[in-house]
Amino acid sequence: MQRIQDATHPENLAEQKALEKAGFTLEGVIRACEFRARKYRDGYLYSRLRDDPGPVVDNGSVTGSGNDASGEPSEH
């Protein structure tokens, strides 16, 4: 498998955090992708490619991708 992806709503911060912690990258906004409660809603598209760095495991716990918010390697 080369690619997996997931979409979430912009207000679902818990899912966004979980996806990023699992090594997913935010690709962008899917505009007006869902019609609910009589209005269109946007979504966020996340993906992970085979060659993307995965979550860093430290003493059995997942600590993130190893990169800080700028994409630079973080200090451990």
N, C-alpha and C positions, 0 to 999 in steps of 0.2 A: 504494500500500500504506500503510495507516495504522499497522499494528502488526506487530512481529516478536517472537517470544519463544523462550526456550531454558530448559531445566531441567538442573540438575546436582546431584550429590550433595554434602552438606555437607562431606565430607572432601576434595573436589576443589578445593583452594585455587587451583591454577594456572588452572583454567577460570574460577573466580569472578573472579580478577584480570583475566584476558583480557576477560571480558564487561564488567566495570566500566570497563576501559580503552577499550573500544569504545563506551562511552556507554550501556550497559544499566543498568537500575535493578532492584535486588532488590525484588520484590513481596511475597515471603513464603515460608513453608514449606508444601509440599504433603505432608501427613502420610500415612504408610503408602502411598505411591504405587507402590512396587515390591516384589515378593516375590522375594527372591534368597537363596540359601544358607539356606533354610528359615526365613527371618524377613522381616518387613516393614521397609522402609527409607523414610525421609523423603527429600524432594528440595527444592531451592530453585528458585523460579520467577523468572526475570529477563525483563524486556521492554524494548523501546525503541519509542517512538511517533514518528511523523513529526515532530512539533513539539519533541521533546526535543532539548536541546543535544547536539551530537555531540562526538567527540574533538577536542581542540585540536591542530593541526599546527603545529609550531615547527621551522623549518629542515629540513623533510622527515621529522621523527619525531613519532609520536603521543605526546602527553604527558598524556593524560587528558581529563576532561570540562571542566577549568577550574574545578572546584569542589573545595573541601577536604572532609574527612569530615563536616563539619556541613552541607554543602550550600551554604555561602557561597563566593563567588568567591575563588579563591586568588590570592596575590600572585605575579607572574612577574617 
